[in-house]
Amino acid sequence: MGQRTIQIKDRIVGDGQRTYILAEIGINHNGSLEIAKKLINSAVSSGCDAVKFQKRTPHLCVPVHQRDVMKETPWGTMTYLEYRDRVEFGEAEYREIDGYCKEKGIMWFASCWDEPSVDFLEQFSPVCHKVSSAVLTNDNLLRHLNATKRPIILSTGMSTMAEIRHAVSLLNQDRLLIAHCTSSYACRPEELNLNMIKTLRQEFNCPIGYSGHELGLVTTCAAVAMGASFVERHITLDRGMWGNDQKASLEPGDFKRLVNDIREIEKALGDGTKQVYDSERAVLLKLRKIS
């Protein structure tokens, strides 16, 4: 099945286009605007197209049975709900992020985990929205996101094909991008199942990408070679930093290598039409008898 392309701001994403590369900051900023800006700088210097955050309304997203669970944090012992509030950016921080990304010339958006977070992000006119794997089965949230009429990236970790098909049925496929994903941190190679990229490409007529949580770079590069039109990896300043996502993230140097490797792969893939290159002709004359 041919894949349509979708425009995200000034970038066209889909078959025949440069891979759209997304640096997932998520909550690796640990509630620090200074760290967030350093991560944005790293994404820019790496050559990424966009950075992504996560936006939650903690009292809606944290399950009741987890709210009062005590958690050891760098800021002391607190309840899990207090921790989620502690690392959540509000309007002032996102206004700063919005201005900073515009200054640096990089797109930004966020995964919204609840409907009020969608409304909150809309004030910044995001270039698109992201559906995290955790909320793929939240029909009301999907409908709310769809009503924004913005492009939507749907991550598919922890999901069956039936659940993916149902989620897709709630979204406008003219604005939809789907990311293959396995939601384990860090994900073992044998559970990456990169052939799902082919499966999704065959079933859905929209750009298919890859959201990876593995260690290393090579399997993400393989995803591009297998047809992923966009990729997402977590970015961190230091994998030893505190936080659940840090160990499955890429440090700035590795992220830059990943972007460079993807750009080399794009050059190497070619158009699939066999030809004899000018650079081969001297070898041809030397090794073959030309009548």
Secondary structure, 3 states (H helix, E strand, C coil): CCCCCEEECCEEECCCCCCEEEEEEECCCCCCHHHHHHHHHHHHHHCCCEEEEEECCHHHHCCHHHHCCEEEECCEEEEHHHHHHHHCCCHHHHHHHHHHHHHHCCEEEEEECCHHHHHHHHCCCCCCEEECHHHCCCHHHHHHHHCCCCCEEEECCCCCHHHHHHHHHCCCHHHEEEEEECCCCCECHHHCCCCHHHHHHHHCCCCEEEEECECCCHHHHHHHHCCCCEEEEEECCCCCCCCCCHHHCECHHHHHHHHHHHHHHHHHHCCCCCCCCHHHHHHHHHHCCCC
